[in-house]
Amino acid sequence: MDLSFLGIANNPITVFSQTDKAAYLQNPDDIDDGIRELVDAINAIPVFFSMSACQGFLIEEERDDHCPETYVDFYVIDEQYQLARMLLGSLASKFGASIDCKVVYEADFDITAADEIVANGMVKLRHSIELYELPPELMKTTYQEMVDHIRKFGAAVK
């Protein structure tokens, strides 16, 4: 397809690889313990890898030490976007108003030797699962159901 009318020569979507996954996941200590199980379920799916997560309000006695939101954001490897759409769609369908699933188109960038951020014209597709706060016991069971759902999804697509 001729994309010249858009002012670009090629598809601007960044394509991630297994090498990117390894680089993003090289420091597992960066993951909040309270959301680690959900992050691990995402990362166990070969074509997904987490890039940002926060346990937020999952653990009541630790909530002041974390951001106010509970979420996992992830990227997709080798353009397997249909799998991400199926996962997000199945989660939104099953968990309804207790979850928000979305895809964000964000500018990709390079970091220069001088630690400057320079847009490179590419776009990263950030897939996001955000949990809404529920009463503590319901939150605990809903969270575990989400983890189990993602694990079953991962087993089915392997």
N, C-alpha and C positions, 0 to 999 in steps of 0.2 A: 504494500500500500504506500502510495506517495504521501508522506507526512509533511512535505515542504510548506504547505499552507499553514501549518502549525508553528513553523519556524524551527522545526527539529528534523534531523535526518533519520533518526531511529526511534524505536520504542523507548520512551524515557523511564520505564519501570526497572528498578534495580533487580537483578536476578541473583538470589543468594545461593550458596553452595554448601556442601558439607564442611568445607574449609572455614567458611564464615561461621557455621554452627559451632565448630570446635573453638574458634577464637572468642565468640560471645560467651561460651560456657566454660571458659578456662578457670574461672574463679567462683566455685559454687558457694563460697562463704558470703558472697554478695547477696544471697537470697535470704529474705526474712524467714525464720524458722516456722512462723505461723502459717505461711502460704507455700512452704516448700513442697508439700505433697501434691498440690495442684500444679505447681511449676514442673515438678518431676513427671507428672502425667503428661503434660504438654510435650516436654523434651523427650519422652520415651517414644513419641511418634516420629519416625525417621525424617519426615519432611518438615517438621516444625521445630522452632527453637525460641525460647523466651528471650526477650531483650530488656524487659523491665517488669517489676512486680513489687507490690507492697501489701503487707498483711493488714494494714489499716486497722479496722475495728474487730478483726477476728478474735483477738485475745483481749478481753475487756481490760485486764490489769496492765496491759502493755500499750493500749491505744494512744496514750499521750506521747509515746516515743516514736510514733509512725505517722505517715501522712493520713489525712482524713478519709482516703478512699482505699477500697480493697479491690485489687485488680491484677491481672496478668496480661501483658502485651507480648505478642510473638510475631516472628517473621516466618515466611514459607520458603522452602528450598525448591529450586528447579521448576518454578512456576506451577506448583501443584495447588493452585488457588481453589479449584473445585473441592478439594478435601477440606480446606479451611472454611469454605462456604457451607459445606455439609455439617462440619462440627459446630460452627457458630449458629447455623439454622436449627440444628437439633437441640442445642442448649437453650436458645431463646424459646423454642417451642415447648420444651419440657419444663423450664423453670420460670417462664412468663415474666411477671412483674418483679421478680426478685433478682433479675440479672439484666445487664445491658451488653449486647454484643455488637461490635461495629468494626469497620475498616476505615482507617485514616490514611489519607494520601499526604505524606510529609516529604518536604524537600530533603534530598540526600546532600551530603556535603563531604568535603575533604578537610583535614586539619593540616595546616602548613607547619613547617619547622618552627615557626614563631608562635605556634599555638593559636593561630587564627582560624576561624571557621569560614570556609569559602564554599558557597553553593556550587555544585558541579553539573546542574541541569537535569539530574536524575531524580526519581521519585521512589521512595520506599513505601510499601504497603504494610502498615502496622495493623495487625489484627488484635482486637482487644476484647477481653472478658472482664466486666466490672460487676461486682456483687453489690447489691443494695443491702443496707443494714436491716436485720430482722431481730426479733427477741433472741437473746443468747442461746437458748436450747434449740430453737428452730434454726438459727444460723449454723450451729454446729452440725445438725443433721443435714441441712441443705448443702452445706459445704462438702460434706462427705459424699452425698449423692452426686454432686458435680464431679468430684474426683473419680468416683466409680464410673460415671457416664463417660468421661474422657478416656479412662483406661479401657473400657469396653470398645469404644470407638477405635482406639489405637490398635487393639487386638484384631478388630475386624478389618482394618486397612493394611495390616502387615503382610 
